[in-house]
């Protein structure tokens, strides 16, 4: 899997993660989906009767970029 997270104010600044799914677990108590729902909607996940699953990712590689070159951790 691959995930890239962009800086809200500067899309030229980002972090990318590359990895593989190491485990898939059922989110029985909906804790994981509730955390996402609270963050993005302000309330708990509404469909309480639907099954949800969470993927645990083992990171194999990553890189960070800022503008015209690699992101130095001390740059911000």
PASEBA-1860 file (N, C-alpha, C; in nm, 3 decimals):
! residues 76
1> XXXXXXXX> 0.084/-0.115/0.000/0.000/0.000/0.000/0.089/0.122/0.000 ~ 0.031/0.233/-0.040/0.103/0.360/-0.041/0.010/0.469/0.009 ~ 0.066/0.557/0.091/-0.010/0.670/0.143/0.080/0.793/0.134 ~ 0.024/0.901/0.083/0.096/1.028/0.081/0.014/1.129/0.160 ~ 0.081/1.199/0.251/0.018/1.302/0.331/0.075/1.436/0.288 ~ -0.013/1.525/0.243/0.028/1.657/0.195/0.015/1.761/0.305 ~ 0.109/1.854/0.308/0.100/1.970/0.397/-0.020/2.053/0.353 ~ -0.105/2.090/0.444/-0.226/2.166/0.412/-0.193/2.298/0.341
9> XXXXXXXX> -0.086/2.364/0.381/-0.052/2.495/0.327/0.045/2.490/0.210 ~ 0.113/2.379/0.191/0.214/2.370/0.085/0.217/2.228/0.030 ~ 0.148/2.205/-0.081/0.138/2.071/-0.138/0.272/2.019/-0.190 ~ 0.370/2.105/-0.204/0.504/2.062/-0.242/0.578/1.996/-0.126 ~ 0.519/2.002/-0.009/0.577/1.940/0.111/0.489/1.821/0.149 ~ 0.547/1.704/0.149/0.467/1.585/0.178/0.554/1.473/0.234 ~ 0.488/1.375/0.290/0.551/1.252/0.337/0.478/1.136/0.271 ~ 0.552/1.041/0.216/0.493/0.923/0.154/0.541/0.798/0.227
17> XXXXXXXX> 0.449/0.708/0.253/0.478/0.581/0.320/0.447/0.468/0.223 ~ 0.536/0.371/0.216/0.516/0.251/0.135/0.526/0.131/0.227 ~ 0.434/0.039/0.213/0.440/-0.077/0.301/0.346/-0.186/0.256 ~ 0.324/-0.279/0.347/0.238/-0.393/0.318/0.144/-0.413/0.436 ~ 0.027/-0.463/0.405/-0.070/-0.490/0.511/-0.021/-0.611/0.589 ~ 0.006/-0.592/0.716/0.058/-0.699/0.802/-0.055/-0.774/0.872 ~ -0.168/-0.706/0.893/-0.281/-0.769/0.961/-0.409/-0.692/0.929 ~ -0.517/-0.765/0.926/-0.650/-0.704/0.913/-0.732/-0.756/1.030
25> XXXXXXXX> -0.781/-0.663/1.111/-0.857/-0.699/1.231/-0.996/-0.637/1.224 ~ -1.094/-0.710/1.272/-1.228/-0.654/1.279/-1.232/-0.549/1.391 ~ -1.292/-0.437/1.361/-1.308/-0.328/1.457/-1.439/-0.352/1.533 ~ -1.438/-0.453/1.619/-1.560/-0.503/1.683/-1.633/-0.393/1.760 ~ -1.561/-0.314/1.839/-1.627/-0.210/1.918/-1.633/-0.076/1.845 ~ -1.594/-0.074/1.715/-1.597/0.044/1.629/-1.509/0.158/1.681 ~ -1.410/0.126/1.760/-1.319/0.227/1.815/-1.242/0.300/1.705 ~ -1.186/0.224/1.610/-1.106/0.287/1.505/-1.191/0.376/1.414
33> XXXXXXXX> -1.306/0.326/1.370/-1.391/0.406/1.282/-1.450/0.526/1.355 ~ -1.475/0.512/1.485/-1.523/0.626/1.563/-1.417/0.736/1.570 ~ -1.291/0.699/1.584/-1.183/0.800/1.586/-1.181/0.879/1.457 ~ -1.196/0.810/1.343/-1.200/0.880/1.215/-1.326/0.967/1.202 ~ -1.439/0.911/1.239/-1.564/0.986/1.229/-1.562/1.111/1.316 ~ -1.512/1.098/1.438/-1.503/1.215/1.527/-1.414/1.323/1.466 ~ -1.304/1.280/1.406/-1.209/1.375/1.345/-1.271/1.449/1.228 ~ -1.344/1.377/1.142/-1.392/1.436/1.017/-1.537/1.481/1.019
41> XXXXXXXX> -1.619/1.428/1.111/-1.760/1.468/1.114/-1.801/1.529/1.247 ~ -1.717/1.512/1.349/-1.749/1.566/1.480/-1.836/1.475/1.565 ~ -1.875/1.359/1.512/-1.958/1.267/1.588/-1.917/1.124/1.563 ~ -1.971/1.030/1.641/-1.937/0.889/1.622/-1.991/0.836/1.489 ~ -1.934/0.726/1.446/-1.979/0.660/1.323/-2.125/0.621/1.339 ~ -2.208/0.656/1.241/-2.353/0.638/1.255/-2.401/0.495/1.234 ~ -2.346/0.424/1.139/-2.396/0.291/1.104/-2.341/0.188/1.204 ~ -2.399/0.182/1.321/-2.349/0.097/1.429/-2.372/-0.051/1.401
49> XXXXXXXX> -2.456/-0.084/1.304/-2.486/-0.225/1.276/-2.401/-0.281/1.162 ~ -2.306/-0.203/1.108/-2.221/-0.250/0.999/-2.085/-0.294/1.052 ~ -2.033/-0.403/0.997/-1.900/-0.452/1.035/-1.794/-0.362/0.973 ~ -1.687/-0.338/1.046/-1.574/-0.258/1.000/-1.445/-0.332/1.030 ~ -1.344/-0.306/0.949/-1.214/-0.371/0.964/-1.104/-0.266/0.959 ~ -0.996/-0.292/1.029/-0.880/-0.203/1.030/-0.759/-0.279/0.978 ~ -0.683/-0.215/0.891/-0.561/-0.274/0.838/-0.442/-0.218/0.913 ~ -0.355/-0.305/0.957/-0.229/-0.265/1.023/-0.121/-0.276/0.918
57> XXXXXXXX> -0.044/-0.170/0.903/0.054/-0.162/0.795/0.196/-0.166/0.849 ~ 0.279/-0.250/0.788/0.423/-0.254/0.818/0.490/-0.164/0.714 ~ 0.555/-0.059/0.760/0.620/0.037/0.670/0.751/-0.021/0.620 ~ 0.766/-0.029/0.487/0.889/-0.078/0.425/0.981/0.036/0.383 ~ 0.923/0.148/0.346/1.003/0.263/0.302/0.920/0.389/0.316 ~ 0.988/0.503/0.323/0.920/0.631/0.327/1.013/0.736/0.269 ~ 0.953/0.846/0.229/1.033/0.962/0.190/0.953/1.088/0.220 ~ 1.026/1.196/0.238/0.963/1.324/0.264/1.022/1.426/0.168
65> XXXXXXXX> 0.940/1.519/0.123/0.980/1.615/0.022/0.930/1.752/0.061 ~ 1.012/1.853/0.038/0.972/1.991/0.066/1.019/2.079/-0.049 ~ 0.927/2.122/-0.133/0.961/2.213/-0.242/1.048/2.147/-0.347 ~ 1.173/2.188/-0.355/1.262/2.142/-0.462/1.356/2.030/-0.419 ~ 1.338/1.975/-0.300/1.430/1.870/-0.257/1.380/1.795/-0.136 ~ 1.458/1.698/-0.093/1.421/1.620/0.025/1.396/1.709/0.145 ~ 1.302/1.673/0.226/1.262/1.748/0.343/1.360/1.720/0.456 ~ 1.434/1.821/0.495/1.523/1.809/0.612/1.437/1.825/0.735
73> XXXX> 1.447/1.734/0.829/1.361/1.737/0.947/1.373/1.866/1.026 ~ 1.485/1.936/1.014/1.502/2.061/1.088/1.447/2.182/1.014 ~ 1.387/2.164/0.893/1.343/2.278/0.814/1.219/2.346/0.868 ~ 1.144/2.279/0.955/1.024/2.340/1.014/1.000/2.293/1.153
END
